[in-house]
């Protein structure tokens, strides 16, 4: 829950001149090619809000560069890696919100969202047509601890 403390600890234990690398997604940027874009937007927004209420940081990937700088690290480099799935089974491996049977902790969050039934139906329809595409940006950020 204390992201700043976690990043500060990464910086603390790195040796002078050592590199720190962190990778986190930005769940608010989940994109899925669905016909029902309103359900998509509602489910993503609801998932992010629910995760925040539970003490998680669903958009922390977006903030990693600043967090590493604030922890005293330098030479910050950023790379975005797109996680892509082309079916519910494929996408569900790394995007549990898209899985036909999401893990219980994710399913419990999703089941509370009013648009979730529409989301599931739109995912099923796209998957059956064979044109489902889901992508999530993964922020991979590296930095160096000052020193030799």
Buried (B, 14 or more C-beta within 10 A) or exposed (E): EEBEEBBBEBBEEBEEEEEBEBEBBBBBBBBBBBEBEEBBEBBBEBBBBBBEEEEBBBBBBBBBBEBBBEBBBEEBEEEEEEBBBBBBEBBBEBBBBBBEEBEEEBBEBBEEBEBBEBBBBBBEBBBEEEEBBBBBBBBBBBBBBEEE
